[in-house]
């Protein structure tokens, strides 16, 4: 059986961690599967932290876990190279699969190990890198952090032997960014998966009483309904529009799953948004419960390579509304309301009012087609077909 090594630096409560576990699930029947977890205090604060929250996604018996500890991905610029080299040398995989372009600086270490192993009769392994969106530094070209990130961490992405993309939009955007070398390399749009065993529709929707009881358990009291937003603390996520919705509907609770930055805190304080609630992160089953008990998922992002949260919500039977931008438009057009421009808070509020009035805003037929395309079964076929082509 061929071997594959996934390299990931995020825990299972993040989209990248869940994606890694879904990839394990997608290929474990065809490949002997290994995961190198590059652990940092930020994403793995407990030394015993494993992918326990992801067991529902990927049975830990289906892969072998390896780990290396560093203070951060950035301080690991040099110290991570040898552990990656050693891991590849020991496992002798046929594919080394990097989960995101910020890990591109480690491709050279994997390739050195592959060459050494090949000289000893090992496999002629290939490196593959997963690309997820147009890079933040291309959106914020004057930010010194992103300039340095691009130069030292992401630009080496081009050294990979093949590339997979989560959407047609991403493929077009990053091939423009990197040029013909990437565009002409082996590649495939494989999308992103939704685990239907986790994010699945309930046979009976939650009652108003159950929704209220759930909100109270999390300290969300005296509100008639709840909206949910999930996302990183980045300008492209357009969280300000979500907060403006909260200002316009003070009787609705607006929950955000993601980091509460000083900038976001200042907006909340300035607008006196007592109906905004922040939670840093949830594993997949916890997040699913928020989808089940929310009246609406709101995703006003300006730029997305795929946009998993609204698809997860729709898979749970929760209506969603999103910005009519980038891959959100590619995935959700005809499925749920899309707002153009995505900064129009009043337009989102009108959709919320429609939902609270009992209107069905999701086209169920188109939603089923979308969910079939993002099912783990469909995803697995696309992934395995490409990996077999590479080997």
ZIBEL-V991140 format. One record per residue. N is the residue number from 1. RES is the residue in one letter. PHI is phi in whole degrees, 0 to 359 (none if undefined). BURIAL is I if it has 24 or more other ideal C-beta (glycine too) atoms within 12 Angstrom, else O. Layout:
n->N res->RES phi->PHI burial->BURIAL
n->N res->RES phi->PHI burial->BURIAL
This chain:
n->1 res->X phi->none burial->O
n->2 res->X phi->293 burial->I
n->3 res->X phi->246 burial->I
n->4 res->X phi->224 burial->I
n->5 res->X phi->241 burial->I
n->6 res->X phi->266 burial->I
n->7 res->X phi->242 burial->I
n->8 res->X phi->219 burial->I
n->9 res->X phi->242 burial->I
n->10 res->X phi->236 burial->I
n->11 res->X phi->277 burial->I
n->12 res->X phi->287 burial->I
n->13 res->X phi->277 burial->I
n->14 res->X phi->260 burial->I
n->15 res->X phi->297 burial->I
n->16 res->X phi->289 burial->I
n->17 res->X phi->294 burial->I
n->18 res->X phi->295 burial->I
n->19 res->X phi->296 burial->I
n->20 res->X phi->300 burial->I
n->21 res->X phi->293 burial->I
n->22 res->X phi->293 burial->I
n->23 res->X phi->295 burial->I
n->24 res->X phi->304 burial->I
n->25 res->X phi->298 burial->I
n->26 res->X phi->291 burial->I
n->27 res->X phi->248 burial->I
n->28 res->X phi->296 burial->I
n->29 res->X phi->282 burial->O
n->30 res->X phi->253 burial->I
n->31 res->X phi->230 burial->I
n->32 res->X phi->289 burial->O
n->33 res->X phi->250 burial->I
n->34 res->X phi->231 burial->I
n->35 res->X phi->230 burial->I
n->36 res->X phi->262 burial->I
n->37 res->X phi->273 burial->I
n->38 res->X phi->267 burial->I
n->39 res->X phi->266 burial->I
n->40 res->X phi->232 burial->I
n->41 res->X phi->303 burial->O
n->42 res->X phi->294 burial->I
n->43 res->X phi->255 burial->I
n->44 res->X phi->226 burial->I
n->45 res->X phi->295 burial->O
n->46 res->X phi->259 burial->O
n->47 res->X phi->303 burial->O
n->48 res->X phi->270 burial->O
n->49 res->X phi->299 burial->I
n->50 res->X phi->234 burial->O
n->51 res->X phi->274 burial->I
n->52 res->X phi->302 burial->O
n->53 res->X phi->292 burial->I
n->54 res->X phi->259 burial->I
n->55 res->X phi->299 burial->I
n->56 res->X phi->291 burial->I
n->57 res->X phi->271 burial->I
n->58 res->X phi->226 burial->I
n->59 res->X phi->300 burial->O
n->60 res->X phi->299 burial->O
n->61 res->X phi->284 burial->O
n->62 res->X phi->269 burial->I
n->63 res->X phi->208 burial->I
n->64 res->X phi->255 burial->I
n->65 res->X phi->267 burial->I
n->66 res->X phi->234 burial->I
n->67 res->X phi->209 burial->I
n->68 res->X phi->218 burial->I
n->69 res->X phi->254 burial->I
n->70 res->X phi->218 burial->I
n->71 res->X phi->293 burial->O
n->72 res->X phi->197 burial->O
n->73 res->X phi->300 burial->I
n->74 res->X phi->288 burial->O
n->75 res->X phi->287 burial->O
n->76 res->X phi->274 burial->I
n->77 res->X phi->306 burial->I
n->78 res->X phi->260 burial->O
n->79 res->X phi->289 burial->O
n->80 res->X phi->279 burial->I
n->81 res->X phi->295 burial->I
n->82 res->X phi->293 burial->O
n->83 res->X phi->301 burial->I
n->84 res->X phi->294 burial->I
n->85 res->X phi->302 burial->I
n->86 res->X phi->295 burial->O
n->87 res->X phi->296 burial->I
n->88 res->X phi->294 burial->I
n->89 res->X phi->297 burial->I
n->90 res->X phi->285 burial->O
n->91 res->X phi->278 burial->I
n->92 res->X phi->56 burial->I
n->93 res->X phi->285 burial->I
n->94 res->X phi->273 burial->I
n->95 res->X phi->225 burial->I
n->96 res->X phi->249 burial->I
n->97 res->X phi->245 burial->I
n->98 res->X phi->269 burial->I
n->99 res->X phi->281 burial->I
n->100 res->X phi->202 burial->I
n->101 res->X phi->294 burial->I
n->102 res->X phi->296 burial->I
n->103 res->X phi->266 burial->I
n->104 res->X phi->301 burial->I
n->105 res->X phi->293 burial->I
n->106 res->X phi->266 burial->I
n->107 res->X phi->299 burial->I
n->108 res->X phi->298 burial->I
n->109 res->X phi->294 burial->I
n->110 res->X phi->297 burial->I
n->111 res->X phi->292 burial->I
n->112 res->X phi->297 burial->I
n->113 res->X phi->294 burial->I
n->114 res->X phi->297 burial->I
n->115 res->X phi->297 burial->O
n->116 res->X phi->296 burial->O
n->117 res->X phi->294 burial->I
n->118 res->X phi->297 burial->O
n->119 res->X phi->294 burial->O
n->120 res->X phi->259 burial->O
n->121 res->X phi->93 burial->O
n->122 res->X phi->281 burial->O
n->123 res->X phi->289 burial->I
n->124 res->X phi->277 burial->O
n->125 res->X phi->291 burial->I
n->126 res->X phi->240 burial->I
n->127 res->X phi->257 burial->I
n->128 res->X phi->231 burial->I
n->129 res->X phi->232 burial->I
n->130 res->X phi->267 burial->I
n->131 res->X phi->252 burial->I
n->132 res->X phi->243 burial->I
n->133 res->X phi->189 burial->I
n->134 res->X phi->294 burial->I
n->135 res->X phi->289 burial->I
n->136 res->X phi->303 burial->I
n->137 res->X phi->291 burial->I
n->138 res->X phi->281 burial->O
n->139 res->X phi->274 burial->I
n->140 res->X phi->234 burial->O
n->141 res->X phi->292 burial->O
n->142 res->X phi->258 burial->O
n->143 res->X phi->275 burial->O
n->144 res->X phi->298 burial->O
n->145 res->X phi->300 burial->O
n->146 res->X phi->286 burial->I
n->147 res->X phi->298 burial->O
n->148 res->X phi->290 burial->O
n->149 res->X phi->300 burial->I
n->150 res->X phi->295 burial->I
n->151 res->X phi->293 burial->O
n->152 res->X phi->261 burial->O
n->153 res->X phi->252 burial->I
n->154 res->X phi->266 burial->I
n->155 res->X phi->305 burial->I
n->156 res->X phi->295 burial->I
n->157 res->X phi->310 burial->I
n->158 res->X phi->299 burial->I
n->159 res->X phi->282 burial->I
n->160 res->X phi->294 burial->I
n->161 res->X phi->278 burial->I
n->162 res->X phi->205 burial->I
n->163 res->X phi->224 burial->I
n->164 res->X phi->239 burial->I
n->165 res->X phi->234 burial->I
n->166 res->X phi->271 burial->I
n->167 res->X phi->197 burial->I
n->168 res->X phi->296 burial->O
n->169 res->X phi->300 burial->I
n->170 res->X phi->300 burial->I
n->171 res->X phi->303 burial->I
n->172 res->X phi->296 burial->O
n->173 res->X phi->292 burial->I
n->174 res->X phi->285 burial->I
n->175 res->X phi->290 burial->I
n->176 res->X phi->295 burial->O
n->177 res->X phi->293 burial->I
n->178 res->X phi->266 burial->I
n->179 res->X phi->92 burial->O
n->180 res->X phi->300 burial->O
n->181 res->X phi->300 burial->O
n->182 res->X phi->283 burial->I
n->183 res->X phi->300 burial->O
n->184 res->X phi->266 burial->O
n->185 res->X phi->282 burial->I
n->186 res->X phi->303 burial->I
n->187 res->X phi->199 burial->I
n->188 res->X phi->202 burial->I
n->189 res->X phi->273 burial->I
n->190 res->X phi->255 burial->I
n->191 res->X phi->76 burial->I
n->192 res->X phi->225 burial->I
n->193 res->X phi->265 burial->I
n->194 res->X phi->245 burial->I
n->195 res->X phi->281 burial->I
n->196 res->X phi->292 burial->I
n->197 res->X phi->280 burial->O
n->198 res->X phi->258 burial->I
n->199 res->X phi->269 burial->I
n->200 res->X phi->227 burial->I
n->201 res->X phi->289 burial->I
n->202 res->X phi->282 burial->O
n->203 res->X phi->295 burial->O
n->204 res->X phi->232 burial->O
n->205 res->X phi->295 burial->O
n->206 res->X phi->296 burial->I
n->207 res->X phi->281 burial->O
n->208 res->X phi->305 burial->O
n->209 res->X phi->292 burial->O
n->210 res->X phi->294 burial->O
n->211 res->X phi->296 burial->I
n->212 res->X phi->295 burial->O
n->213 res->X phi->298 burial->O
n->214 res->X phi->297 burial->I
n->215 res->X phi->301 burial->I
n->216 res->X phi->296 burial->O
n->217 res->X phi->299 burial->O
n->218 res->X phi->258 burial->I
n->219 res->X phi->76 burial->O
n->220 res->X phi->257 burial->I
n->221 res->X phi->245 burial->O
n->222 res->X phi->67 burial->O
n->223 res->X phi->235 burial->I
n->224 res->X phi->277 burial->O
n->225 res->X phi->196 burial->I
n->226 res->X phi->216 burial->I
n->227 res->X phi->254 burial->I
n->228 res->X phi->231 burial->I
n->229 res->X phi->228 burial->I
n->230 res->X phi->232 burial->I
n->231 res->X phi->176 burial->I
n->232 res->X phi->289 burial->I
n->233 res->X phi->272 burial->I
n->234 res->X phi->232 burial->I
n->235 res->X phi->304 burial->O
n->236 res->X phi->294 burial->I
n->237 res->X phi->283 burial->I
n->238 res->X phi->57 burial->I
n->239 res->X phi->295 burial->I
n->240 res->X phi->303 burial->I
n->241 res->X phi->292 burial->I
n->242 res->X phi->297 burial->I
n->243 res->X phi->294 burial->I
n->244 res->X phi->294 burial->I
n->245 res->X phi->302 burial->I
n->246 res->X phi->298 burial->I
n->247 res->X phi->296 burial->I
n->248 res->X phi->282 burial->I
n->249 res->X phi->229 burial->I
n->250 res->X phi->292 burial->O
n->251 res->X phi->270 burial->O
n->252 res->X phi->247 burial->I
n->253 res->X phi->279 burial->I
n->254 res->X phi->245 burial->I
n->255 res->X phi->264 burial->I
n->256 res->X phi->237 burial->I
n->257 res->X phi->260 burial->I
n->258 res->X phi->158 burial->I
n->259 res->X phi->293 burial->O
n->260 res->X phi->265 burial->I
n->261 res->X phi->272 burial->O
n->262 res->X phi->303 burial->O
n->263 res->X phi->297 burial->O
n->264 res->X phi->294 burial->I
n->265 res->X phi->298 burial->O
n->266 res->X phi->294 burial->O
n->267 res->X phi->294 burial->I
n->268 res->X phi->300 burial->I
n->269 res->X phi->291 burial->O
n->270 res->X phi->297 burial->O
n->271 res->X phi->270 burial->O
n->272 res->X phi->54 burial->O
n->273 res->X phi->270 burial->I
n->274 res->X phi->287 burial->O
n->275 res->X phi->261 burial->I
n->276 res->X phi->255 burial->I
n->277 res->X phi->231 burial->I
n->278 res->X phi->246 burial->I
n->279 res->X phi->229 burial->I
n->280 res->X phi->295 burial->O
n->281 res->X phi->193 burial->I
n->282 res->X phi->225 burial->I
n->283 res->X phi->283 burial->I
n->284 res->X phi->301 burial->I
n->285 res->X phi->297 burial->I
n->286 res->X phi->293 burial->I
n->287 res->X phi->298 burial->I
n->288 res->X phi->304 burial->I
n->289 res->X phi->295 burial->I
n->290 res->X phi->291 burial->I
n->291 res->X phi->299 burial->I
n->292 res->X phi->300 burial->I
n->293 res->X phi->260 burial->I
n->294 res->X phi->268 burial->I
n->295 res->X phi->279 burial->I
n->296 res->X phi->203 burial->I
n->297 res->X phi->262 burial->I
n->298 res->X phi->245 burial->I
n->299 res->X phi->221 burial->I
n->300 res->X phi->272 burial->I
n->301 res->X phi->301 burial->I
n->302 res->X phi->273 burial->I
n->303 res->X phi->208 burial->I
n->304 res->X phi->218 burial->I
n->305 res->X phi->281 burial->I
n->306 res->X phi->214 burial->I
n->307 res->X phi->91 burial->I
n->308 res->X phi->293 burial->I
n->309 res->X phi->305 burial->I
n->310 res->X phi->295 burial->I
n->311 res->X phi->290 burial->I
n->312 res->X phi->301 burial->I
n->313 res->X phi->297 burial->I
n->314 res->X phi->298 burial->I
n->315 res->X phi->297 burial->I
n->316 res->X phi->276 burial->I
n->317 res->X phi->88 burial->I
n->318 res->X phi->262 burial->I
n->319 res->X phi->294 burial->I
n->320 res->X phi->226 burial->I
n->321 res->X phi->223 burial->I
n->322 res->X phi->215 burial->I
n->323 res->X phi->286 burial->I
n->324 res->X phi->275 burial->I
n->325 res->X phi->225 burial->I
n->326 res->X phi->42 burial->I
n->327 res->X phi->286 burial->I
n->328 res->X phi->297 burial->I
n->329 res->X phi->295 burial->I
n->330 res->X phi->299 burial->I
n->331 res->X phi->273 burial->I
n->332 res->X phi->250 burial->I
n->333 res->X phi->298 burial->I
n->334 res->X phi->84 burial->O
n->335 res->X phi->262 burial->I
n->336 res->X phi->215 burial->I
n->337 res->X phi->299 burial->I
n->338 res->X phi->237 burial->I
n->339 res->X phi->254 burial->I
n->340 res->X phi->228 burial->O
n->341 res->X phi->284 burial->O
n->342 res->X phi->289 burial->I
n->343 res->X phi->266 burial->I
n->344 res->X phi->277 burial->O
n->345 res->X phi->299 burial->I
n->346 res->X phi->298 burial->O
n->347 res->X phi->292 burial->I
n->348 res->X phi->295 burial->I
n->349 res->X phi->297 burial->I
n->350 res->X phi->298 burial->O
n->351 res->X phi->295 burial->I
n->352 res->X phi->302 burial->I
n->353 res->X phi->298 burial->I
n->354 res->X phi->297 burial->O
n->355 res->X phi->296 burial->I
n->356 res->X phi->293 burial->I
n->357 res->X phi->277 burial->O
n->358 res->X phi->96 burial->O
n->359 res->X phi->282 burial->O
n->360 res->X phi->273 burial->O
n->361 res->X phi->256 burial->I
n->362 res->X phi->260 burial->I
n->363 res->X phi->282 burial->O
n->364 res->X phi->297 burial->O
n->365 res->X phi->296 burial->O
n->366 res->X phi->290 burial->O
n->367 res->X phi->296 burial->I
n->368 res->X phi->297 burial->O
n->369 res->X phi->296 burial->O
n->370 res->X phi->297 burial->I
n->371 res->X phi->293 burial->I
n->372 res->X phi->294 burial->O
n->373 res->X phi->292 burial->I
n->374 res->X phi->262 burial->I
n->375 res->X phi->295 burial->I
n->376 res->X phi->296 burial->I
n->377 res->X phi->294 burial->O
n->378 res->X phi->295 burial->O
n->379 res->X phi->298 burial->I
n->380 res->X phi->303 burial->I
n->381 res->X phi->298 burial->O
n->382 res->X phi->296 burial->I
n->383 res->X phi->295 burial->I
n->384 res->X phi->296 burial->I
n->385 res->X phi->301 burial->O
n->386 res->X phi->290 burial->I
n->387 res->X phi->296 burial->I
n->388 res->X phi->295 burial->O
n->389 res->X phi->296 burial->O
n->390 res->X phi->289 burial->I
n->391 res->X phi->258 burial->I
